[in-house]
Structures are given as structure tokens and as C-alpha cells.
């Protein structure tokens, strides 16, 4: 007997009446009920496909059609399932959106049961995190994106791929209207964020490619802007939380593998799992006694918030945790003239001695209130300016006006990524997701005297030693650069994988982070990285390749070179 299955695409259907929607974190009360009913069969609708299948496999012409099952297929907006605990609902676990059905059952069941019993995910499946969606994922957005994703099911996927259905969502920054006509926007957790900016004569628009495409030269221009002058970037999509209360310090001491910063200070800290794996990376700013601003990446907003809320509840901590992501805008300003531009707008002393690296304070910039943190993912002199989202356009305009003499201009996330890779800054979700800090090279951020989740496990990991390490590579490539997940070769066999990569506009070569066996992790080791079916020579080098603003300043004070 031959059994033939044909999938008929229908719009994604909502859960039963009155149920909870994981996509929106809101009850569904006005949507139609749906249980396990099937639709009326309609063979005429798919007869063209049946005949095509019979032409390809002639034996099918002799088969009898015994049963017709016309049921809906569940799709998430990006066609990937949603698997794991859900933020905002106590002990609520999700396993939905399996467009390919029963084939995933065994693996997902084991994954979830291990997580539920062990208290942490057994391995990284961050791309399936149900918390990648939020209240901005409306029913209309979901239906639109599911149709798009289904239609794109078999097309070729490109690096840096963008899909435009359902965009923009209701979640836009205060600069969206100002910037949308002069840049190529990317989609980040519901937000529109500039990837790169246009200039007269540029080949504009979204033009995907496996190699360097129309964004390559403009990104180099933006890179040079930040390195030599001053640039402004919209960082509003950051996840932003306020934690305060009598037990706020105790909670953060429990959560983070680092000391808690003093009032007016900021640090970069990591939340670890009981097994000592990196669960999240955030910056912590101590705004006032017992009140903290926690900042994470756009894609990890609800992922991190769920963990914080869960630990606060389990420990009975007397704290208030508020998600202010949608209320607060963020502008980044970076480059050697960043201080000079901002100083024109405030009476606060922004000198290096008065406003040191990793300090934070409340300031006014042309009468606009902001929390200024001296930090920049670019590695250059810079500040992140946290303010009311409704003030974003005004603040942006006054900064751009103040910086005319210094040649101020915009830059996007593509240039920011090139800058951070040259400084060997890790990226959560790439280098340090589901890895221990020792493996990832984050020892500077983890202080064992503190008491935190995963401390004992981390000690055991250090005692056992590592079988692999994260290394920093330079590559001599042609017209393509590593993006992450490329195979690393040595002596004709695959020995590891890249985690992220980019082109270095300073040294004019490709860079990448990669995991390799410990015995192949020494500086100077020769390896190969596979790109588009060809292996390119790679060398492990010291990091960073380009000095940060702080390191460069120290070299200059000692009479050393400030160059690469």
C-alpha cells in the first residue's frame, strides 16, 4: 500500500476560545474557537500537484486514495517552532508551531523534559525561544508573516537576509520616521533599526548576495566615520529593565557572576546557569541606591527578563522589576570627537577625569533629560544616551546640529559589528551562548569571590580543563566574508566552526571567532575556513586586532603606538 500526504496551506488558526496566546502574552477571547476539526476535502484544489507527483513517480497512478486529511498546519511568523518556558506566565511551557509535525516530537519532548527537570536548557536552541515574540506580534502580523514564510519555504536563503511582510510593526523607535528614507532597515525583535545609510551615488535598497554586495562600501565609509570623526546610531531596540527595591542588590548578587557596580558605575555582567553555562549578558548601571538599569540585546529581551523574574520569585526577593524597553529610546554616539560634540549640549563635565569609562549619570542635553553611560560596543570613545522615546527625534537633531563642525554623521549596525569584531568583543547568541565563561574567554567579567548561580559548576569546569576554546582568526578571502557557522578545517578534516565574522576595514582582511580543539588553539596556528565551497587559509592571532579607545589611550600615555 502507498500512502500519499499532501499539505494544503491555510491561514494559521488561533487557539481555542478564551485561551492564552504565547505570541502576544494576552488572552484570546474574541477569536473563533478551534479544536481538532478537519476541513472539507477539496481534491480539485490540489489536483495539479497530485498529477505532477504522479508524473514524477508513475507508480502513484496505480495507488488508491484511501483517506483524505484536510487539516490546518501551524506556523509561527518565522516558520520555526516555539519551544520552552514563556515569560510573564508562571510555569507555562510552550511547544507549538511545528510546521513539519510529528518528526520533531521525540527530540522536542526530550529537550523540554530535560529542561523542566534540570532547571536549564540542555543545549542551545535560542532560535526556537518562544520569547522572541512579544505584544507587537499581533494576529494580523502573525498571519501575514506565516504566509510569507510558507511561500519562501523552498527559496535560497542569503546571509543578512531580510523579509519585509508585516513590517513595520507597531514597535518603532522615535527616529523611524526621520531615518527610514535614508537607510536600509533591519528587523530586530519587532523594531526597525538602520543597517547602513545611503549617500548620493550609492546603489541603494536591499540586494542580498552570498558575497559583498551594495552595502560593502557604504559600511566601510561609516566605519571610517566612527574611527576618525564621530557617528550616531539608533540603539533603541536594546532590552531595558529597571530593578529596584529592598532586595535588589541581593537579587543581582545571586543572578550575576560579577560584583554589583557602585552608584554611578556600570559593568558588563553575565547570568550563568546551574551548570555554569552563559545564559545571558547584560550591562548593569547603578542609577541610585538600590535602583538599577539592566540592558540586554534586542533579541534577548524577554529571554533574559523571564530568567530574572523566575529567580526573583523563587527566592522571595522584595524587588520591583519593570520592562521599560518600549518606553525608552537610546542613541549611541561614538568616535574621537564624541566628547567634543556632547560637551556643547551640557554643563556637565564630560572630561576623561570627570566622566570615566563605565560610569553613568543623569544629565541634560539641551534641556532633554538622559541617563548617559560612557560605553560603546564600537570600542571607541562614546556614550549611550537613554531617554524618553518621544524625545528621540529632538535629541537626535540637536546632536547632529551640534556636531556639524566635527563632521558628524550616521552609522548603522553593520558598521558597529565590524568595529566590535576588530576589538574582539563577544556577541551573545554567537560566541557566548551555551558555553562557560572560561571557554569563551570571559574570565575578566567573572569574579569567583561573588556568590552567584553556577559558581560551583564553574569551579569544576576550571578543574577539569577545556577540550575546545574560542579563538580569533584572520582570513585571506576573496569577495565573501565569514558570517558564523562555517566549518573550520585542519589536515583535511573538520575540527570546529566559526561563530561570527566580518571584514576588517582597518587591516583589509576577514576576521572570525571560532571554536576549535584546545590543541589547535595556540596563536600562530594555521587552519582553514570553508566559504562558499572553498577553503581559505586562516591564522589564529592575538586579540584584539585593533585597539579599543581605552587601550589606545593607555598606549599613548606610555609613549607607545596607538595604531593597529
C-alpha positions as CSV (number, residue, x, y, z in Angstrom):
1,X,0.0,0.0,0.0
2,X,1.3,3.5,-0.8
3,X,0.2,6.4,1.4
4,X,0.3,9.9,0.0
5,X,0.3,13.0,2.1
6,X,-0.4,16.4,0.6
7,X,-0.3,19.5,2.7
8,X,-2.8,22.2,1.8
9,X,-1.8,25.6,3.1
10,X,-4.4,27.5,5.0
11,X,-4.1,30.6,7.2
12,X,-2.8,29.8,10.7
13,X,-5.7,29.3,13.0
14,X,-5.9,30.7,16.6
15,X,-6.1,28.5,19.7
16,X,-9.3,27.6,21.4
17,X,-11.6,30.4,22.6
18,X,-10.5,32.1,25.8
19,X,-7.1,30.5,25.7
20,X,-3.7,32.3,26.2
21,X,-1.7,33.4,23.2
22,X,2.0,32.9,23.6
23,X,2.7,35.4,20.8
24,X,1.0,38.3,22.4
25,X,1.1,37.5,26.1
26,X,-2.7,38.3,26.1
27,X,-5.8,36.2,26.4
28,X,-7.7,35.4,23.3
29,X,-11.4,36.0,23.8
30,X,-12.7,37.3,20.6
31,X,-11.2,34.8,18.1
32,X,-13.1,31.9,16.7
33,X,-13.0,28.5,18.5
34,X,-11.0,25.7,17.0
35,X,-10.4,22.2,18.3
36,X,-9.2,19.3,16.3
37,X,-11.7,19.6,13.5
38,X,-10.8,18.9,9.8
39,X,-11.8,20.9,6.8
40,X,-13.9,19.6,4.0
41,X,-11.7,17.8,1.5
42,X,-11.1,19.5,-1.9
43,X,-9.0,17.4,-4.2
44,X,-9.7,19.7,-7.1
45,X,-7.7,22.4,-5.3
46,X,-4.5,20.3,-5.3
47,X,-5.1,18.1,-8.4
48,X,-2.3,19.9,-10.3
49,X,0.1,18.9,-7.6
50,X,-1.2,15.3,-7.4
51,X,-0.7,14.9,-11.2
52,X,2.8,16.4,-11.0
53,X,3.7,13.9,-8.3
54,X,2.3,11.0,-10.4
55,X,4.4,12.2,-13.4
56,X,7.5,12.1,-11.2
57,X,6.6,8.8,-9.6
58,X,4.5,6.8,-12.1
59,X,3.6,4.0,-9.6
60,X,1.4,6.6,-7.8
61,X,-1.0,6.4,-10.7
62,X,-1.9,2.9,-9.6
63,X,-2.5,3.7,-5.9
64,X,-5.9,4.1,-4.4
65,X,-6.8,7.2,-2.4
66,X,-8.0,5.6,0.8
67,X,-8.3,8.7,3.0
68,X,-8.2,12.5,2.7
69,X,-7.0,14.5,5.7
70,X,-7.5,18.3,5.2
71,X,-6.2,19.8,8.4
72,X,-4.6,23.1,9.2
73,X,-0.8,23.4,9.6
74,X,0.5,25.6,12.5
75,X,3.1,28.1,11.6
76,X,4.9,30.8,13.6
77,X,5.7,34.0,11.8
78,X,9.3,32.9,11.0
79,X,8.2,29.2,10.4
80,X,10.3,27.9,13.3
81,X,8.6,26.3,16.3
82,X,8.3,27.9,19.7
83,X,9.8,25.7,22.4
84,X,10.5,26.5,26.0
85,X,9.1,28.5,29.0
86,X,7.2,31.6,28.4
87,X,7.9,35.0,30.0
88,X,5.1,36.5,32.0
89,X,3.3,33.3,32.9
90,X,4.4,31.1,35.8
91,X,5.4,27.6,34.8
92,X,4.0,27.9,31.3
93,X,5.8,25.9,28.8
94,X,5.4,26.1,25.0
95,X,5.8,23.5,22.3
96,X,3.8,24.8,19.2
97,X,4.3,25.9,15.7
98,X,5.7,22.7,14.3
99,X,5.0,23.2,10.6
100,X,6.6,19.8,9.8
101,X,4.7,17.9,12.6
102,X,5.5,14.7,14.2
103,X,9.1,14.4,13.0
104,X,10.1,16.7,15.8
105,X,8.2,15.0,18.6
106,X,10.9,12.8,20.2
107,X,13.7,15.4,20.2
108,X,11.5,18.2,21.5
109,X,9.9,16.0,24.2
110,X,13.4,15.1,25.5
111,X,14.6,18.7,25.2
112,X,11.7,20.1,27.2
113,X,11.7,17.3,29.9
114,X,15.4,17.8,30.5
115,X,14.9,21.5,30.9
116,X,11.9,21.2,33.2
117,X,13.7,18.6,35.4
118,X,17.1,20.2,35.3
119,X,16.2,23.9,35.5
120,X,18.1,24.9,32.4
121,X,18.1,24.1,28.7
122,X,20.3,21.0,27.9
123,X,21.7,22.8,24.9
124,X,21.3,26.0,22.8
125,X,18.1,26.3,20.8
126,X,17.8,30.0,21.2
127,X,16.3,30.4,17.7
128,X,13.2,28.4,19.0
129,X,12.8,30.6,22.1
130,X,9.0,31.5,22.3
131,X,10.1,34.8,23.9
132,X,11.4,36.0,20.6
133,X,7.9,37.4,20.1
134,X,6.1,39.9,22.2
135,X,3.0,42.1,22.3
136,X,4.0,43.6,18.9
137,X,3.3,40.2,17.3
138,X,-0.4,40.9,16.6
139,X,-2.7,38.4,14.9
140,X,-2.5,40.4,11.6
141,X,1.3,40.3,11.8
142,X,1.3,36.6,12.5
143,X,-0.9,35.7,9.6
144,X,1.0,38.0,7.2
145,X,4.4,36.6,8.2
146,X,3.2,33.0,8.2
147,X,2.0,33.3,4.6
148,X,5.3,34.9,3.6
149,X,7.4,32.2,5.4
150,X,5.4,29.4,3.8
151,X,5.8,31.0,0.4
152,X,9.5,31.3,0.9
153,X,9.8,27.7,2.2
154,X,12.0,26.5,-0.6
155,X,13.8,29.6,-1.8
156,X,17.5,30.1,-1.4
157,X,18.4,31.9,1.9
158,X,21.1,34.5,1.9
159,X,23.4,35.9,4.6
160,X,21.9,39.0,6.3
161,X,18.5,38.0,4.9
162,X,15.6,40.4,5.4
163,X,11.9,39.6,4.8
164,X,9.5,42.5,4.6
165,X,5.9,41.3,5.1
166,X,4.2,42.7,8.1
167,X,6.7,45.5,8.6
168,X,6.9,47.9,10.2
169,X,5.1,46.6,13.3
170,X,3.6,48.9,15.9
171,X,7.1,48.8,17.6
172,X,9.1,51.6,16.0
173,X,11.6,53.9,17.6
174,X,11.3,57.7,17.9
175,X,13.7,58.0,14.9
176,X,12.0,55.7,12.5
177,X,10.2,58.5,10.5
178,X,13.4,60.5,10.5
179,X,15.7,57.8,9.3
180,X,13.6,55.4,7.1
181,X,14.2,57.2,3.8
182,X,18.0,57.3,4.1
183,X,19.0,53.9,5.2
184,X,18.4,50.1,4.7
185,X,16.4,49.0,7.8
186,X,16.8,45.6,9.5
187,X,14.3,43.8,11.7
188,X,15.2,43.3,15.4
189,X,12.6,41.9,17.7
190,X,9.8,43.9,16.1
191,X,11.9,47.1,15.8
192,X,13.2,48.7,12.6
193,X,16.9,49.6,13.0
194,X,19.2,51.0,10.4
195,X,21.7,48.5,9.0
196,X,23.5,51.0,6.7
197,X,23.0,54.5,5.3
198,X,22.7,55.9,1.8
199,X,24.7,58.6,0.2
200,X,24.2,60.1,-3.3
201,X,25.6,57.7,-5.9
202,X,25.1,54.6,-3.8
203,X,23.4,51.5,-5.1
204,X,20.5,51.6,-2.6
205,X,18.0,49.1,-1.4
206,X,18.1,45.6,-0.2
207,X,20.2,43.4,-2.6
208,X,21.1,40.1,-1.0
209,X,24.1,38.1,-2.0
210,X,26.5,35.4,-0.8
211,X,29.3,37.9,-1.3
212,X,30.0,41.5,-0.6
213,X,27.1,43.4,-2.1
214,X,25.8,47.0,-2.3
215,X,26.3,47.7,1.4
216,X,30.0,46.9,1.5
217,X,31.5,50.3,0.5
218,X,28.9,52.4,2.5
219,X,29.6,50.3,5.6
220,X,33.4,51.0,5.2
221,X,32.5,54.7,5.0
222,X,30.6,54.5,8.2
223,X,33.4,52.5,9.9
224,X,35.8,55.3,8.9
225,X,33.4,57.9,10.2
226,X,33.4,56.4,13.7
227,X,37.2,55.7,13.7
228,X,38.1,59.2,12.5
229,X,35.3,61.6,13.4
230,X,32.0,60.9,15.2
231,X,28.9,58.9,14.4
232,X,25.4,58.5,15.8
233,X,23.5,55.2,15.9
234,X,19.9,54.3,17.0
235,X,20.1,51.7,19.7
236,X,16.5,51.8,20.8
237,X,15.9,48.1,20.3
238,X,18.0,47.2,23.3
239,X,16.0,45.4,26.0
240,X,15.9,47.7,29.1
241,X,14.7,46.8,32.6
242,X,14.6,48.7,35.9
243,X,15.2,46.6,39.0
244,X,14.8,48.3,42.4
245,X,13.7,47.6,46.0
246,X,15.0,46.5,49.3
247,X,16.4,43.2,47.9
248,X,17.6,44.5,44.6
249,X,21.3,44.1,45.4
250,X,20.8,40.7,46.9
251,X,18.9,39.5,43.8
252,X,21.6,40.8,41.4
253,X,24.3,39.3,43.5
254,X,22.5,36.0,43.1
255,X,22.0,36.4,39.4
256,X,25.3,37.8,38.1
257,X,28.8,36.3,38.1
258,X,30.3,39.7,38.9
259,X,30.4,42.3,41.6
260,X,27.5,44.8,41.6
261,X,28.6,48.2,40.5
262,X,28.6,51.2,42.9
263,X,26.2,54.0,42.4
264,X,27.1,55.9,39.3
265,X,29.0,53.0,37.8
266,X,28.3,50.4,35.1
267,X,29.7,47.0,34.4
268,X,29.2,44.1,31.9
269,X,27.9,41.0,33.7
270,X,26.8,37.5,32.9
271,X,24.0,35.3,34.2
272,X,25.1,31.7,34.4
273,X,23.0,28.5,34.6
274,X,23.5,26.0,37.4
275,X,25.8,24.0,35.0
276,X,28.0,27.1,34.7
277,X,26.9,28.0,31.1
278,X,26.4,31.6,30.0
279,X,22.7,32.2,29.9
280,X,22.8,36.0,29.3
281,X,25.0,39.0,29.0
282,X,23.8,42.4,30.3
283,X,25.2,45.8,31.3
284,X,24.2,46.8,34.8
285,X,24.1,50.5,35.8
286,X,23.6,51.5,39.4
287,X,21.4,54.7,39.0
288,X,20.7,55.4,42.6
289,X,20.9,53.4,45.8
290,X,19.1,50.2,45.2
291,X,17.9,51.1,41.7
292,X,19.5,49.5,38.6
293,X,19.2,49.8,34.8
294,X,19.8,46.5,33.1
295,X,20.4,46.5,29.4
296,X,20.5,43.5,27.0
297,X,20.3,42.9,23.3
298,X,17.0,43.2,21.4
299,X,16.7,39.5,20.6
300,X,17.2,38.5,24.3
301,X,14.8,41.0,25.9
302,X,12.1,38.6,27.1
303,X,14.5,35.6,27.3
304,X,16.5,37.5,30.0
305,X,13.5,39.0,31.7
306,X,11.9,35.6,32.2
307,X,15.0,34.3,33.9
308,X,15.3,37.4,36.2
309,X,11.6,37.2,37.1
310,X,11.8,33.5,37.8
311,X,14.8,33.8,40.1
312,X,13.2,36.7,41.9
313,X,10.0,34.8,42.6
314,X,11.8,31.6,43.6
315,X,14.0,33.4,46.1
316,X,11.2,35.6,47.5
317,X,13.2,38.8,46.9
318,X,11.4,42.0,47.7
319,X,12.0,43.8,44.3
320,X,10.2,45.6,41.6
321,X,11.1,44.6,38.0
322,X,9.9,46.7,35.2
323,X,10.4,46.3,31.5
324,X,10.9,49.8,30.0
325,X,12.0,48.7,26.6
326,X,9.2,50.3,24.7
327,X,9.2,53.5,26.8
328,X,12.9,54.4,26.4
329,X,14.9,55.4,23.4
330,X,18.6,55.0,23.1
331,X,21.1,56.9,21.0
332,X,24.7,55.9,20.7
333,X,27.4,58.4,19.9
334,X,31.0,57.2,19.2
335,X,34.2,58.4,17.8
336,X,37.2,60.7,18.7
337,X,35.0,63.8,18.6
338,X,32.1,62.3,20.6
339,X,33.0,64.2,23.8
340,X,33.5,67.5,22.0
341,X,30.0,67.3,20.4
342,X,28.2,66.3,23.6
343,X,30.0,68.9,25.7
344,X,28.4,71.6,23.6
345,X,25.0,70.5,24.8
346,X,25.5,70.1,28.6
347,X,27.0,71.9,31.6
348,X,28.2,68.5,32.9
349,X,31.9,67.9,32.8
350,X,32.5,65.2,30.3
351,X,36.3,65.2,30.5
352,X,38.1,61.9,30.9
353,X,38.9,62.5,34.6
354,X,35.3,63.7,35.4
355,X,33.3,61.1,33.4
356,X,35.4,57.9,33.2
357,X,34.8,54.8,31.1
358,X,31.9,52.7,32.6
359,X,30.4,55.5,34.6
360,X,26.8,56.5,34.3
361,X,24.9,59.6,35.4
362,X,21.8,61.6,34.8
363,X,22.5,64.6,32.6
364,X,20.6,67.2,30.5
365,X,21.5,67.6,26.8
366,X,19.9,70.8,25.5
367,X,17.2,70.5,28.2
368,X,16.5,66.9,27.3
369,X,16.9,64.5,30.3
370,X,19.0,61.4,29.7
371,X,20.9,58.8,31.5
372,X,24.4,58.8,29.9
373,X,26.6,55.8,30.1
374,X,30.2,56.0,28.9
375,X,30.3,52.8,26.9
376,X,30.3,51.9,23.3
377,X,30.2,48.5,21.6
378,X,32.3,50.1,18.9
379,X,35.3,50.2,21.3
380,X,35.7,53.9,20.5
381,X,35.2,56.9,22.8
382,X,31.4,57.0,23.2
383,X,28.3,57.3,25.3
384,X,24.9,55.6,25.2
385,X,22.1,58.1,25.9
386,X,18.9,56.6,27.5
387,X,15.9,59.0,27.3
388,X,12.1,59.1,26.8
389,X,11.3,57.6,23.4
390,X,9.2,60.6,22.5
391,X,12.3,62.8,22.8
392,X,14.4,60.7,20.4
393,X,13.9,62.9,17.3
394,X,14.6,66.1,19.2
395,X,17.7,64.7,20.8
396,X,19.0,63.3,17.5
397,X,18.5,66.7,15.8
398,X,20.3,68.7,18.4
399,X,23.2,66.3,18.5
400,X,23.5,66.3,14.7
401,X,23.3,70.1,14.7
402,X,26.0,70.4,17.4
403,X,28.3,68.1,15.5
404,X,28.3,69.8,12.2
405,X,31.8,71.3,12.7
406,X,33.1,67.9,13.6
407,X,31.6,66.2,10.5
408,X,29.1,64.1,12.4
409,X,27.1,61.5,10.5
410,X,25.0,58.4,11.0
411,X,26.2,54.8,11.2
412,X,24.3,51.5,11.4
413,X,24.6,48.1,12.9
414,X,26.7,46.6,10.0
415,X,29.5,49.1,10.8
416,X,29.0,48.5,14.5
417,X,29.5,44.8,14.0
418,X,32.7,45.4,12.0
419,X,34.0,47.7,14.8
420,X,33.2,45.2,17.6
421,X,34.9,42.3,15.8
422,X,38.1,44.2,15.3
423,X,38.1,44.9,19.1
424,X,37.4,41.2,19.7
425,X,34.1,41.9,21.6
426,X,32.0,38.8,22.0
427,X,28.3,38.7,20.9
428,X,25.7,36.9,23.0
429,X,23.9,34.3,20.8
430,X,27.1,33.8,18.8
431,X,30.3,33.4,20.9
432,X,28.9,33.1,24.4
433,X,25.6,31.3,24.2
434,X,25.5,27.8,25.8
435,X,29.2,28.0,26.8
436,X,31.0,28.5,30.0
437,X,32.9,31.8,30.6
438,X,36.3,30.0,30.7
439,X,35.7,28.6,27.2
440,X,34.5,31.9,25.8
441,X,37.3,33.9,27.3
442,X,35.2,36.0,29.6
443,X,37.3,35.4,32.7
444,X,37.7,39.2,33.2
445,X,34.0,39.5,33.7
446,X,33.5,36.7,36.2
447,X,34.7,37.2,39.8
448,X,34.6,34.0,41.8
449,X,34.6,35.7,45.3
450,X,31.0,36.7,44.5
451,X,28.2,34.3,45.2
452,X,26.1,33.5,42.1
453,X,24.2,30.8,40.3
454,X,26.6,28.4,38.6
455,X,29.6,29.2,40.8
456,X,30.3,25.7,42.0
457,X,29.9,24.3,38.5
458,X,32.3,26.9,37.1
459,X,34.9,25.8,39.6
460,X,34.5,22.2,38.5
461,X,34.8,23.2,34.8
462,X,38.1,25.0,35.6
463,X,39.5,22.0,37.4
464,X,38.6,19.6,34.5
465,X,40.1,21.8,31.8
466,X,38.7,22.5,28.4
467,X,38.5,20.3,25.3
468,X,38.0,23.3,23.0
469,X,38.5,27.0,23.0
470,X,37.2,30.2,21.3
471,X,39.9,31.6,19.1
472,X,40.3,34.7,17.0
473,X,41.1,34.3,13.3
474,X,42.3,36.3,10.4
475,X,41.5,35.1,6.9
476,X,42.6,35.9,3.4
477,X,39.4,35.7,1.4
478,X,38.1,36.9,-2.0
479,X,34.7,38.6,-2.3
480,X,33.0,37.0,0.7
481,X,33.4,37.1,4.5
482,X,32.5,34.7,7.3
483,X,29.2,35.2,9.0
484,X,29.3,32.3,11.5
485,X,28.6,28.6,11.4
486,X,31.2,28.0,8.7
487,X,33.3,24.8,9.0
488,X,36.9,25.1,10.3
489,X,39.3,22.6,8.7
490,X,42.7,21.2,9.7
491,X,44.6,18.5,7.8
492,X,41.6,17.5,5.7
493,X,39.1,17.2,8.4
494,X,36.5,19.5,10.1
495,X,37.7,20.4,13.6
496,X,35.4,23.3,14.6
497,X,33.1,26.1,13.5
498,X,33.1,29.9,13.3
499,X,30.7,31.8,15.5
500,X,30.7,35.2,13.8
501,X,32.8,37.0,11.3
502,X,33.2,40.2,9.2
503,X,35.6,42.2,7.1
504,X,38.2,44.4,8.9
505,X,38.3,47.7,7.1
506,X,41.5,48.6,9.0
507,X,43.6,45.6,8.1
508,X,41.7,44.7,4.9
509,X,41.1,41.1,5.7
510,X,38.4,38.9,7.1
511,X,38.0,38.2,10.8
512,X,36.2,35.5,12.7
513,X,35.7,33.9,16.0
514,X,35.7,30.1,16.0
515,X,35.6,27.1,18.4
516,X,38.5,24.7,17.9
517,X,40.1,21.8,19.9
518,X,42.4,23.1,22.7
519,X,45.5,21.5,21.0
520,X,44.8,23.7,17.9
521,X,44.1,26.9,19.8
522,X,47.6,28.5,20.1
523,X,48.4,31.8,18.5
524,X,50.0,31.2,15.1
525,X,48.1,28.0,14.4
526,X,47.2,27.6,10.7
527,X,43.7,26.5,9.9
528,X,41.2,26.7,7.0
529,X,37.7,28.2,6.9
530,X,35.2,27.0,4.3
531,X,33.4,29.7,2.5
532,X,31.1,29.0,-0.5
533,X,32.6,25.6,-1.1
534,X,36.2,26.8,-0.9
535,X,38.7,26.5,1.9
536,X,40.6,29.7,2.8
537,X,43.7,29.9,4.8
538,X,43.2,31.2,8.4
539,X,45.6,32.0,11.2
540,X,44.9,32.3,15.0
541,X,46.0,35.7,16.2
542,X,46.2,37.7,19.4
543,X,43.1,39.7,20.2
544,X,42.1,42.4,19.8
545,X,43.3,43.1,16.3
546,X,42.5,46.8,16.6
547,X,43.0,48.6,20.0
548,X,40.0,50.0,21.8
549,X,39.8,53.7,22.7
550,X,40.7,52.9,26.3
551,X,43.7,50.6,25.4
552,X,44.9,53.1,22.7
553,X,44.9,55.9,25.3
554,X,47.0,53.8,27.7
555,X,49.5,53.0,25.0
556,X,49.8,56.7,24.1
557,X,50.4,57.7,27.7
558,X,53.2,55.2,27.8
559,X,54.7,56.6,24.6
560,X,53.6,53.5,22.5
561,X,51.9,53.2,19.2
562,X,48.2,53.9,19.1
563,X,47.7,52.1,15.8
564,X,46.8,48.6,14.8
